[in-house]
Amino acid sequence: MKDSVLIFDKSITGHNLEYVNHLYGRAAEKQDKQFVFAIPETFSDRKDKLVWPEAQNASFYFLNKNDCKSNGGLRQVILDVLLLRKLIRSYNVKTIFFINWISMLVILLLPLNVKVSGISYNIYLYNWHSWSLISKMKSIFKTLMLVLCPQVSRIFVLNDRLAAAYLNKLYHTQKFAFLPDPINIPQYEPKNIRKEMGIADNKKLFLLFGTLSERKGTLCVLRSLLLLNQEEKDKYYFVLAGSVDERIKEEFYNLYAKIKQTSIITVFDKFCDFELIADLCYSCDTILIPYLQTSNSSGVVGYAAYYQKTVIAPASGLIGRIVRNYSLGHRLIEITPEKLRAAYAKQISLGSKSLEYIHTNDIKTFTNTILS
């Protein structure tokens, strides 16, 4: 039996589905290797959203609901080890790639001849100044475990070349590697949907999309709309597209009930297919990225660059640095309802570097970096 590469992920939502699709497409082209994709069985509900080419060298192993748990303590660690060891034996796995890292203890209990890599999304360096000593020590310990673990061959730092280089220097290693955040644009001709949504052409259309959660500034955006005067309401329109996080659902709809009477907002509380997102990005004027957590990348930035739309984003963290470096829009030192309201009125220009971001963050480089 040929050696196999195992792509493992306990989630298939949002960017996870896109990443699996990118890697599957590249795997289909690498006929000299065998690939196994261990992903949740709910994949069957969403697979039709994307194209999956025929691949004789790639197969799927579907994880059930119990397999996908991640906070089960020591019992979960044991179950994860047993699951991964079964997959290693069954498919002769020599390499594992985690789209989301699994428990470090699980990795330490895998065979030494199996090499492991995965993506780091949240770089602790950006939070260092605001953390307690205990939080700092925990982050250093977790990073050291990855660096020192003999099974770990690569730690891919998403969309942050400087952080990858700095961490290599700081920990005296070469395990950290820059991984571009791929821009996933479907083969689809977008259309202007303002008319069918009843949005006048002379209104400035703002778009917030993706999972609508507190850390992405969703509630802050809604609160900012309550501050608008009549003149501003006549000039602006807002679309929020994506599933509302259960943890904020009650407050979200309490705020929405107060705003919807003014006819300046549309909410799509659902998993939005790529065609709808493309239409919304094409139709809008500005894309909102008012994230409260700024230490990781965002695929939304890629959409903004591709559709040549300005953004309103935080000035801090990785997101702030990307927006500044590629001249993608307006950056706020503080994300508050008042600051957002003031930003809506600004005339924001898109810089000439925005196209450079598209070329840097292409899918082929993403998949080649991982599968090499």
C-alpha atoms as a printed R data frame, in Angstrom:
    type eleno elety resid chain resno       x      y       z
1   ATOM     1    CA   MET     A     1   0.000  0.000   0.000
2   ATOM     2    CA   LYS     A     2   1.210  3.502  -0.883
3   ATOM     3    CA   ASP     A     3   1.992  5.996   1.851
4   ATOM     4    CA   SER     A     4  -0.899  8.423   2.420
5   ATOM     5    CA   VAL     A     5  -1.314 12.042   3.418
6   ATOM     6    CA   LEU     A     6  -4.130 12.597   5.927
7   ATOM     7    CA   ILE     A     7  -5.990 15.927   5.855
8   ATOM     8    CA   PHE     A     8  -7.853 16.170   9.173
9   ATOM     9    CA   ASP     A     9 -10.451 18.672  10.374
10  ATOM    10    CA   LYS     A    10 -13.289 18.435  12.888
11  ATOM    11    CA   SER     A    11 -15.129 21.384  11.327
12  ATOM    12    CA   ILE     A    12 -16.518 21.940   7.845
13  ATOM    13    CA   THR     A    13 -17.958 25.434   8.217
14  ATOM    14    CA   GLY     A    14 -16.800 28.715   6.681
15  ATOM    15    CA   HIS     A    15 -13.192 28.732   5.496
16  ATOM    16    CA   ASN     A    16 -12.734 25.089   6.562
17  ATOM    17    CA   LEU     A    17 -14.892 23.895   3.665
18  ATOM    18    CA   GLU     A    18 -12.999 26.160   1.275
19  ATOM    19    CA   TYR     A    19  -9.604 24.934   2.486
20  ATOM    20    CA   VAL     A    20 -10.654 21.283   2.120
21  ATOM    21    CA   ASN     A    21 -11.864 22.051  -1.401
22  ATOM    22    CA   HIS     A    22  -8.591 23.775  -2.346
23  ATOM    23    CA   LEU     A    23  -6.513 20.879  -1.012
24  ATOM    24    CA   TYR     A    24  -8.746 18.256  -2.632
25  ATOM    25    CA   GLY     A    25  -8.414 19.974  -6.008
26  ATOM    26    CA   ARG     A    26  -4.621 20.034  -5.716
27  ATOM    27    CA   ALA     A    27  -4.527 16.443  -4.429
28  ATOM    28    CA   ALA     A    28  -6.404 15.307  -7.551
29  ATOM    29    CA   GLU     A    29  -3.502 16.637  -9.623
30  ATOM    30    CA   LYS     A    30  -0.832 14.809  -7.587
31  ATOM    31    CA   GLN     A    31  -1.442 11.260  -8.797
32  ATOM    32    CA   ASP     A    32   1.845 10.044  -7.321
33  ATOM    33    CA   LYS     A    33   0.429 10.343  -3.784
34  ATOM    34    CA   GLN     A    34  -2.593  9.025  -1.904
35  ATOM    35    CA   PHE     A    35  -4.758 11.410   0.134
36  ATOM    36    CA   VAL     A    36  -7.376 10.809   2.819
37  ATOM    37    CA   PHE     A    37  -9.702 13.593   3.970
38  ATOM    38    CA   ALA     A    38 -11.069 12.957   7.465
39  ATOM    39    CA   ILE     A    39 -13.854 15.513   7.870
40  ATOM    40    CA   PRO     A    40 -17.322 15.733   9.504
41  ATOM    41    CA   GLU     A    41 -20.138 13.718   7.946
42  ATOM    42    CA   THR     A    42 -22.109 16.978   7.618
43  ATOM    43    CA   PHE     A    43 -19.892 17.563   4.569
44  ATOM    44    CA   SER     A    44 -22.595 15.829   2.522
45  ATOM    45    CA   ASP     A    45 -24.972 18.712   3.287
46  ATOM    46    CA   ARG     A    46 -22.575 21.325   1.909
47  ATOM    47    CA   LYS     A    47 -20.431 19.654  -0.729
48  ATOM    48    CA   ASP     A    48 -22.675 20.800  -3.591
49  ATOM    49    CA   LYS     A    49 -21.676 24.402  -2.878
50  ATOM    50    CA   LEU     A    50 -18.302 23.725  -4.546
51  ATOM    51    CA   VAL     A    51 -16.821 21.639  -7.367
52  ATOM    52    CA   TRP     A    52 -15.107 18.342  -6.472
53  ATOM    53    CA   PRO     A    53 -13.217 16.802  -9.421
54  ATOM    54    CA   GLU     A    54 -12.893 13.039  -9.839
55  ATOM    55    CA   ALA     A    55  -9.794 11.823  -8.001
56  ATOM    56    CA   GLN     A    56  -8.755  8.169  -7.905
57  ATOM    57    CA   ASN     A    57  -6.015  8.978  -5.393
58  ATOM    58    CA   ALA     A    58  -8.237 10.775  -2.843
59  ATOM    59    CA   SER     A    59 -10.833  9.332  -0.484
60  ATOM    60    CA   PHE     A    60 -13.007 10.548   2.374
61  ATOM    61    CA   TYR     A    61 -13.363  9.262   5.922
62  ATOM    62    CA   PHE     A    62 -16.372 10.822   7.608
63  ATOM    63    CA   LEU     A    63 -16.235 11.787  11.281
64  ATOM    64    CA   ASN     A    64 -19.399 11.380  13.328
65  ATOM    65    CA   LYS     A    65 -20.675 13.825  15.925
66  ATOM    66    CA   ASN     A    66 -18.666 12.213  18.738
67  ATOM    67    CA   ASP     A    67 -15.475 12.247  16.663
68  ATOM    68    CA   CYS     A    68 -15.873 16.003  16.174
69  ATOM    69    CA   LYS     A    69 -15.952 16.934  19.849
70  ATOM    70    CA   SER     A    70 -12.986 18.986  20.989
71  ATOM    71    CA   ASN     A    71 -13.496 19.837  24.680
72  ATOM    72    CA   GLY     A    72 -13.904 16.457  26.329
73  ATOM    73    CA   GLY     A    73 -10.834 16.474  28.553
74  ATOM    74    CA   LEU     A    74  -8.671 13.390  28.951
75  ATOM    75    CA   ARG     A    75 -11.380 11.085  27.591
76  ATOM    76    CA   GLN     A    76 -11.467 13.092  24.361
77  ATOM    77    CA   VAL     A    77  -7.675 12.934  24.093
78  ATOM    78    CA   ILE     A    78  -7.810  9.132  24.316
79  ATOM    79    CA   LEU     A    79 -10.590  8.928  21.715
80  ATOM    80    CA   ASP     A    80  -8.695 11.247  19.346
81  ATOM    81    CA   VAL     A    81  -5.498  9.204  19.708
82  ATOM    82    CA   LEU     A    82  -7.389  5.978  19.006
83  ATOM    83    CA   LEU     A    83  -9.114  7.509  15.985
84  ATOM    84    CA   LEU     A    84  -5.927  8.901  14.471
85  ATOM    85    CA   ARG     A    85  -3.975  5.692  15.112
86  ATOM    86    CA   LYS     A    86  -6.755  3.731  13.373
87  ATOM    87    CA   LEU     A    87  -6.558  6.050  10.356
88  ATOM    88    CA   ILE     A    88  -2.748  5.803  10.333
89  ATOM    89    CA   ARG     A    89  -2.918  1.991  10.262
90  ATOM    90    CA   SER     A    90  -5.810  1.730   7.794
91  ATOM    91    CA   TYR     A    91  -4.395  4.125   5.214
92  ATOM    92    CA   ASN     A    92  -0.657  3.788   5.892
93  ATOM    93    CA   VAL     A    93  -0.491  7.466   6.814
94  ATOM    94    CA   LYS     A    94   2.969  9.041   7.025
95  ATOM    95    CA   THR     A    95   1.937 12.714   6.985
96  ATOM    96    CA   ILE     A    96  -0.942 14.489   8.749
97  ATOM    97    CA   PHE     A    97  -2.091 18.020   8.054
98  ATOM    98    CA   PHE     A    98  -4.452 19.626  10.598
99  ATOM    99    CA   ILE     A    99  -6.563 22.447   9.193
100 ATOM   100    CA   ASN     A   100  -7.219 23.174  12.885
101 ATOM   101    CA   TRP     A   101  -4.630 21.970  15.367
102 ATOM   102    CA   ILE     A   102  -5.698 19.166  17.652
103 ATOM   103    CA   SER     A   103  -4.614 18.785  21.308
104 ATOM   104    CA   MET     A   104  -0.839 18.789  21.734
105 ATOM   105    CA   LEU     A   105  -1.123 15.735  23.971
106 ATOM   106    CA   VAL     A   106  -2.773 13.817  21.115
107 ATOM   107    CA   ILE     A   107   0.099 14.688  18.755
108 ATOM   108    CA   LEU     A   108   2.697 13.560  21.315
109 ATOM   109    CA   LEU     A   109   0.994 10.160  21.487
110 ATOM   110    CA   LEU     A   110   1.151  9.579  17.732
111 ATOM   111    CA   PRO     A   111   3.876  7.351  16.191
112 ATOM   112    CA   LEU     A   112   7.221  9.109  15.859
113 ATOM   113    CA   ASN     A   113   7.501  8.247  12.165
114 ATOM   114    CA   VAL     A   114   4.351 10.229  11.338
115 ATOM   115    CA   LYS     A   115   5.075 13.854  10.485
116 ATOM   116    CA   VAL     A   116   2.503 16.486  11.435
117 ATOM   117    CA   SER     A   117   1.802 20.035  10.323
118 ATOM   118    CA   GLY     A   118  -1.052 22.517  10.802
119 ATOM   119    CA   ILE     A   119  -2.223 26.113  10.608
120 ATOM   120    CA   SER     A   120  -1.799 28.733  13.337
121 ATOM   121    CA   TYR     A   121  -4.492 31.369  12.899
122 ATOM   122    CA   ASN     A   122  -4.123 33.411  16.056
123 ATOM   123    CA   ILE     A   123  -0.617 34.724  16.728
124 ATOM   124    CA   TYR     A   124  -0.142 35.546  20.412
125 ATOM   125    CA   LEU     A   125   2.394 38.302  19.650
126 ATOM   126    CA   TYR     A   126  -0.413 40.773  18.888
127 ATOM   127    CA   ASN     A   127  -2.044 40.267  22.302
128 ATOM   128    CA   TRP     A   128   1.149 40.223  24.323
129 ATOM   129    CA   HIS     A   129   0.915 43.747  25.765
130 ATOM   130    CA   SER     A   130  -2.622 43.247  27.125
131 ATOM   131    CA   TRP     A   131  -2.277 39.754  28.578
132 ATOM   132    CA   SER     A   132  -1.591 38.696  32.153
133 ATOM   133    CA   LEU     A   133   1.654 36.941  33.047
134 ATOM   134    CA   ILE     A   134  -0.175 33.597  33.254
135 ATOM   135    CA   SER     A   135  -1.648 34.010  29.753
136 ATOM   136    CA   LYS     A   136   1.774 34.902  28.380
137 ATOM   137    CA   MET     A   137   3.369 31.854  29.984
138 ATOM   138    CA   LYS     A   138   0.622 29.572  28.620
139 ATOM   139    CA   SER     A   139   1.157 30.871  25.076
140 ATOM   140    CA   ILE     A   140   4.920 30.436  25.291
141 ATOM   141    CA   PHE     A   141   4.491 26.905  26.662
142 ATOM   142    CA   LYS     A   142   2.066 25.899  23.871
143 ATOM   143    CA   THR     A   143   4.388 27.307  21.215
144 ATOM   144    CA   LEU     A   144   7.416 25.573  22.730
145 ATOM   145    CA   MET     A   145   5.536 22.267  22.726
146 ATOM   146    CA   LEU     A   146   4.912 22.622  18.991
147 ATOM   147    CA   VAL     A   147   8.517 23.591  18.315
148 ATOM   148    CA   LEU     A   148  10.035 20.786  20.418
149 ATOM   149    CA   CYS     A   149   7.601 18.023  19.433
150 ATOM   150    CA   PRO     A   150   9.504 15.605  17.131
151 ATOM   151    CA   GLN     A   151   6.362 14.751  15.149
152 ATOM   152    CA   VAL     A   152   5.697 18.399  14.185
153 ATOM   153    CA   SER     A   153   7.471 19.334  10.953
154 ATOM   154    CA   ARG     A   154   5.712 22.581   9.992
155 ATOM   155    CA   ILE     A   155   3.683 25.289  11.749
156 ATOM   156    CA   PHE     A   156   2.002 27.362   9.067
157 ATOM   157    CA   VAL     A   157   1.380 30.984  10.088
158 ATOM   158    CA   LEU     A   158  -1.642 32.223   8.165
159 ATOM   159    CA   ASN     A   159  -1.114 35.423   6.192
160 ATOM   160    CA   ASP     A   160   1.681 36.782   8.376
161 ATOM   161    CA   ARG     A   161   5.142 36.560   6.842
162 ATOM   162    CA   LEU     A   162   6.742 38.795   9.488
163 ATOM   163    CA   ALA     A   163   5.393 36.742  12.396
164 ATOM   164    CA   ALA     A   164   6.657 33.489  10.840
165 ATOM   165    CA   ALA     A   165  10.165 34.936  10.452
166 ATOM   166    CA   TYR     A   166  10.129 36.448  13.951
167 ATOM   167    CA   LEU     A   167   8.968 33.208  15.616
168 ATOM   168    CA   ASN     A   168  11.673 31.221  13.818
169 ATOM   169    CA   LYS     A   169  14.257 33.628  15.169
170 ATOM   170    CA   LEU     A   170  12.733 33.761  18.658
171 ATOM   171    CA   TYR     A   171  12.536 29.974  19.088
172 ATOM   172    CA   HIS     A   172  15.692 29.121  17.108
173 ATOM   173    CA   THR     A   173  13.858 26.919  14.642
174 ATOM   174    CA   GLN     A   174  12.776 26.721  11.004
175 ATOM   175    CA   LYS     A   175   9.407 25.101  11.670
176 ATOM   176    CA   PHE     A   176   7.332 28.261  11.204
177 ATOM   177    CA   ALA     A   177   6.346 28.966   7.604
178 ATOM   178    CA   PHE     A   178   4.276 31.716   5.975
179 ATOM   179    CA   LEU     A   179   0.988 30.503   4.481
180 ATOM   180    CA   PRO     A   180  -1.043 32.851   2.262
181 ATOM   181    CA   ASP     A   181  -4.735 33.195   3.094
182 ATOM   182    CA   PRO     A   182  -6.236 32.064  -0.235
183 ATOM   183    CA   ILE     A   183  -8.816 34.194  -2.012
184 ATOM   184    CA   ASN     A   184 -11.660 31.902  -2.986
185 ATOM   185    CA   ILE     A   185 -13.571 33.400  -5.893
186 ATOM   186    CA   PRO     A   186 -16.136 31.088  -7.534
187 ATOM   187    CA   GLN     A   187 -16.349 30.795 -11.309
188 ATOM   188    CA   TYR     A   188 -19.420 32.967 -11.368
189 ATOM   189    CA   GLU     A   189 -20.325 36.273 -12.985
190 ATOM   190    CA   PRO     A   190 -21.685 38.475 -10.163
191 ATOM   191    CA   LYS     A   191 -24.627 40.779 -10.685
192 ATOM   192    CA   ASN     A   192 -25.868 43.968  -9.087
193 ATOM   193    CA   ILE     A   193 -28.745 42.949  -6.819
194 ATOM   194    CA   ARG     A   194 -29.594 46.386  -5.453
195 ATOM   195    CA   LYS     A   195 -32.793 46.588  -7.504
196 ATOM   196    CA   GLU     A   196 -34.155 43.210  -6.423
197 ATOM   197    CA   MET     A   197 -33.359 44.100  -2.807
198 ATOM   198    CA   GLY     A   198 -35.028 47.512  -3.121
199 ATOM   199    CA   ILE     A   199 -31.844 49.481  -2.444
200 ATOM   200    CA   ALA     A   200 -31.588 52.770  -4.325
201 ATOM   201    CA   ASP     A   201 -28.460 53.333  -6.443
202 ATOM   202    CA   ASN     A   202 -27.731 56.615  -4.685
203 ATOM   203    CA   LYS     A   203 -27.476 54.945  -1.268
204 ATOM   204    CA   LYS     A   204 -24.089 54.019   0.143
205 ATOM   205    CA   LEU     A   205 -24.253 50.266   0.725
206 ATOM   206    CA   PHE     A   206 -22.250 48.713   3.581
207 ATOM   207    CA   LEU     A   207 -21.769 44.941   3.831
208 ATOM   208    CA   LEU     A   208 -20.851 42.778   6.833
209 ATOM   209    CA   PHE     A   209 -20.634 39.070   6.027
210 ATOM   210    CA   GLY     A   210 -19.390 35.791   7.466
211 ATOM   211    CA   THR     A   211 -20.372 34.324  10.823
212 ATOM   212    CA   LEU     A   212 -22.124 37.160  12.661
213 ATOM   213    CA   SER     A   213 -20.509 36.958  16.087
214 ATOM   214    CA   GLU     A   214 -19.553 39.341  18.866
215 ATOM   215    CA   ARG     A   215 -15.804 39.080  18.186
216 ATOM   216    CA   LYS     A   216 -16.451 40.226  14.603
217 ATOM   217    CA   GLY     A   217 -18.065 43.426  15.829
218 ATOM   218    CA   THR     A   218 -21.610 42.495  14.768
219 ATOM   219    CA   LEU     A   219 -23.336 43.991  17.801
220 ATOM   220    CA   CYS     A   220 -21.168 47.083  17.530
221 ATOM   221    CA   VAL     A   221 -22.392 47.627  13.962
222 ATOM   222    CA   LEU     A   222 -26.025 47.265  15.025
223 ATOM   223    CA   ARG     A   223 -25.558 49.713  17.876
224 ATOM   224    CA   SER     A   224 -23.963 52.200  15.484
225 ATOM   225    CA   LEU     A   225 -27.127 52.166  13.368
226 ATOM   226    CA   LEU     A   226 -29.181 53.289  16.350
227 ATOM   227    CA   LEU     A   227 -27.064 56.461  16.421
228 ATOM   228    CA   LEU     A   228 -27.819 57.524  12.845
229 ATOM   229    CA   ASN     A   229 -29.867 60.671  12.265
230 ATOM   230    CA   GLN     A   230 -32.495 60.924   9.527
231 ATOM   231    CA   GLU     A   231 -30.117 62.448   6.998
232 ATOM   232    CA   GLU     A   232 -27.710 59.523   7.465
233 ATOM   233    CA   LYS     A   233 -30.540 56.991   7.218
234 ATOM   234    CA   ASP     A   234 -31.526 58.511   3.886
235 ATOM   235    CA   LYS     A   235 -27.973 58.032   2.553
236 ATOM   236    CA   TYR     A   236 -26.934 54.616   3.919
237 ATOM   237    CA   TYR     A   237 -28.039 50.996   3.680
238 ATOM   238    CA   PHE     A   238 -26.618 47.962   5.528
239 ATOM   239    CA   VAL     A   239 -26.613 44.251   4.694
240 ATOM   240    CA   LEU     A   240 -25.553 41.637   7.253
241 ATOM   241    CA   ALA     A   241 -25.103 38.198   5.700
242 ATOM   242    CA   GLY     A   242 -24.211 35.010   7.562
243 ATOM   243    CA   SER     A   243 -25.373 32.788  10.398
244 ATOM   244    CA   VAL     A   244 -25.905 34.651  13.655
245 ATOM   245    CA   ASP     A   245 -23.839 33.134  16.471
246 ATOM   246    CA   GLU     A   246 -26.140 31.474  19.030
247 ATOM   247    CA   ARG     A   247 -24.372 33.302  21.872
248 ATOM   248    CA   ILE     A   248 -25.537 36.705  20.634
249 ATOM   249    CA   LYS     A   249 -28.788 35.732  18.904
250 ATOM   250    CA   GLU     A   250 -31.135 37.211  21.536
251 ATOM   251    CA   GLU     A   251 -29.318 40.552  21.733
252 ATOM   252    CA   PHE     A   252 -28.863 40.618  17.955
253 ATOM   253    CA   TYR     A   253 -32.581 40.365  17.291
254 ATOM   254    CA   ASN     A   254 -33.478 42.804  20.059
255 ATOM   255    CA   LEU     A   255 -31.287 45.408  18.341
256 ATOM   256    CA   TYR     A   256 -32.487 44.397  14.879
257 ATOM   257    CA   ALA     A   257 -36.127 44.864  15.932
258 ATOM   258    CA   LYS     A   258 -35.377 48.510  16.753
259 ATOM   259    CA   ILE     A   259 -33.487 49.130  13.512
260 ATOM   260    CA   LYS     A   260 -35.576 47.342  10.874
261 ATOM   261    CA   GLN     A   261 -38.441 49.834  11.234
262 ATOM   262    CA   THR     A   262 -36.194 52.463   9.645
263 ATOM   263    CA   SER     A   263 -35.800 50.365   6.445
264 ATOM   264    CA   ILE     A   264 -32.010 50.678   6.288
265 ATOM   265    CA   ILE     A   265 -31.054 47.055   6.900
266 ATOM   266    CA   THR     A   266 -31.387 43.538   5.477
267 ATOM   267    CA   VAL     A   267 -30.235 40.446   7.377
268 ATOM   268    CA   PHE     A   268 -29.534 37.032   5.854
269 ATOM   269    CA   ASP     A   269 -29.307 34.804   8.920
270 ATOM   270    CA   LYS     A   270 -28.131 31.642   7.166
271 ATOM   271    CA   PHE     A   271 -25.183 29.957   5.521
272 ATOM   272    CA   CYS     A   272 -24.780 32.192   2.473
273 ATOM   273    CA   ASP     A   273 -23.676 30.471  -0.712
274 ATOM   274    CA   PHE     A   274 -20.735 31.832  -2.656
275 ATOM   275    CA   GLU     A   275 -22.950 33.275  -5.385
276 ATOM   276    CA   LEU     A   276 -24.892 35.442  -2.925
277 ATOM   277    CA   ILE     A   277 -21.673 36.664  -1.297
278 ATOM   278    CA   ALA     A   278 -20.242 37.476  -4.731
279 ATOM   279    CA   ASP     A   279 -23.393 39.433  -5.672
280 ATOM   280    CA   LEU     A   280 -23.337 41.358  -2.399
281 ATOM   281    CA   CYS     A   281 -19.636 42.197  -2.696
282 ATOM   282    CA   TYR     A   282 -20.163 43.319  -6.291
283 ATOM   283    CA   SER     A   283 -23.149 45.488  -5.337
284 ATOM   284    CA   CYS     A   284 -21.825 47.159  -2.182
285 ATOM   285    CA   ASP     A   285 -19.644 50.243  -1.735
286 ATOM   286    CA   THR     A   286 -17.806 49.323   1.460
287 ATOM   287    CA   ILE     A   287 -17.149 46.067   3.310
288 ATOM   288    CA   LEU     A   288 -17.112 46.160   7.098
289 ATOM   289    CA   ILE     A   289 -14.420 44.261   9.034
290 ATOM   290    CA   PRO     A   290 -14.901 45.809  12.518
291 ATOM   291    CA   TYR     A   291 -13.361 42.827  14.277
292 ATOM   292    CA   LEU     A   292 -12.682 43.034  18.001
293 ATOM   293    CA   GLN     A   293 -10.226 40.128  17.720
294 ATOM   294    CA   THR     A   294  -7.531 41.362  15.364
295 ATOM   295    CA   SER     A   295  -4.666 38.907  15.786
296 ATOM   296    CA   ASN     A   296  -5.670 36.604  12.947
297 ATOM   297    CA   SER     A   297  -6.376 36.951   9.251
298 ATOM   298    CA   SER     A   298  -9.758 37.210   7.537
299 ATOM   299    CA   GLY     A   299 -10.901 35.860   4.195
300 ATOM   300    CA   VAL     A   300 -13.166 38.902   3.940
301 ATOM   301    CA   VAL     A   301 -10.069 41.000   3.157
302 ATOM   302    CA   GLY     A   302  -9.505 38.877   0.061
303 ATOM   303    CA   TYR     A   303 -13.041 39.448  -1.190
304 ATOM   304    CA   ALA     A   304 -12.637 43.194  -0.683
305 ATOM   305    CA   ALA     A   305  -9.399 43.248  -2.670
306 ATOM   306    CA   TYR     A   306 -10.807 41.094  -5.462
307 ATOM   307    CA   TYR     A   307 -13.998 43.136  -5.895
308 ATOM   308    CA   GLN     A   308 -12.083 46.375  -5.372
309 ATOM   309    CA   LYS     A   309 -14.183 47.536  -2.428
310 ATOM   310    CA   THR     A   310 -12.878 49.683   0.398
311 ATOM   311    CA   VAL     A   311 -13.022 48.373   3.947
312 ATOM   312    CA   ILE     A   312 -13.575 49.813   7.398
313 ATOM   313    CA   ALA     A   313 -11.358 47.818   9.743
314 ATOM   314    CA   PRO     A   314  -9.417 48.029  13.022
315 ATOM   315    CA   ALA     A   315  -6.004 49.705  12.968
316 ATOM   316    CA   SER     A   316  -4.464 47.132  15.305
317 ATOM   317    CA   GLY     A   317  -3.296 43.551  14.901
318 ATOM   318    CA   LEU     A   318  -2.719 41.556  11.747
319 ATOM   319    CA   ILE     A   319  -5.887 42.822  10.060
320 ATOM   320    CA   GLY     A   320  -4.846 46.430  10.610
321 ATOM   321    CA   ARG     A   321  -1.392 45.755   9.189
322 ATOM   322    CA   ILE     A   322  -2.788 44.065   6.077
323 ATOM   323    CA   VAL     A   323  -5.250 46.912   5.428
324 ATOM   324    CA   ARG     A   324  -2.439 49.457   5.848
325 ATOM   325    CA   ASN     A   325   0.176 47.584   3.789
326 ATOM   326    CA   TYR     A   326  -2.150 47.040   0.852
327 ATOM   327    CA   SER     A   327  -4.039 50.360   1.102
328 ATOM   328    CA   LEU     A   328  -7.407 48.636   1.387
329 ATOM   329    CA   GLY     A   329  -9.367 51.286   3.236
330 ATOM   330    CA   HIS     A   330 -10.008 53.092   6.517
331 ATOM   331    CA   ARG     A   331  -8.607 51.907   9.858
332 ATOM   332    CA   LEU     A   332 -10.103 52.714  13.249
333 ATOM   333    CA   ILE     A   333  -7.909 52.934  16.332
334 ATOM   334    CA   GLU     A   334 -10.927 51.910  18.402
335 ATOM   335    CA   ILE     A   335 -14.002 49.944  17.319
336 ATOM   336    CA   THR     A   336 -17.034 51.582  18.933
337 ATOM   337    CA   PRO     A   337 -20.531 52.451  17.639
338 ATOM   338    CA   GLU     A   338 -19.550 56.140  17.639
339 ATOM   339    CA   LYS     A   339 -16.327 55.556  15.677
340 ATOM   340    CA   LEU     A   340 -18.133 53.381  13.144
341 ATOM   341    CA   ARG     A   341 -20.833 55.986  12.640
342 ATOM   342    CA   ALA     A   342 -18.179 58.632  11.916
343 ATOM   343    CA   ALA     A   343 -16.397 56.272   9.487
344 ATOM   344    CA   TYR     A   344 -19.549 55.712   7.418
345 ATOM   345    CA   ALA     A   345 -19.451 59.364   6.359
346 ATOM   346    CA   LYS     A   346 -15.836 59.314   5.181
347 ATOM   347    CA   GLN     A   347 -14.878 59.167   1.513
348 ATOM   348    CA   ILE     A   348 -12.415 56.292   1.363
349 ATOM   349    CA   SER     A   349 -10.132 55.629  -1.584
350 ATOM   350    CA   LEU     A   350  -8.748 52.229  -2.554
351 ATOM   351    CA   GLY     A   351  -4.979 52.262  -2.973
352 ATOM   352    CA   SER     A   352  -3.038 50.882  -5.915
353 ATOM   353    CA   LYS     A   353  -1.575 48.021  -3.824
354 ATOM   354    CA   SER     A   354  -4.900 46.221  -3.471
355 ATOM   355    CA   LEU     A   355  -4.278 44.120  -6.605
356 ATOM   356    CA   GLU     A   356  -0.946 42.997  -5.153
357 ATOM   357    CA   TYR     A   357  -2.844 41.315  -2.319
358 ATOM   358    CA   ILE     A   358  -4.746 39.173  -4.843
359 ATOM   359    CA   HIS     A   359  -1.535 37.946  -6.479
360 ATOM   360    CA   THR     A   360   0.114 37.208  -3.115
361 ATOM   361    CA   ASN     A   361  -2.815 35.209  -1.775
362 ATOM   362    CA   ASP     A   362  -3.622 32.800  -4.579
363 ATOM   363    CA   ILE     A   363  -4.949 29.276  -4.070
364 ATOM   364    CA   LYS     A   364  -2.112 27.505  -5.913
365 ATOM   365    CA   THR     A   365   0.545 28.967  -3.602
366 ATOM   366    CA   PHE     A   366  -1.613 28.014  -0.585
367 ATOM   367    CA   THR     A   367  -1.958 24.361  -1.622
368 ATOM   368    CA   ASN     A   368   1.625 23.996  -2.852
369 ATOM   369    CA   THR     A   369   2.975 25.393   0.427
370 ATOM   370    CA   ILE     A   370   1.043 22.810   2.426
371 ATOM   371    CA   LEU     A   371   1.417 19.746   0.215
372 ATOM   372    CA   SER     A   372   5.102 20.246  -0.540
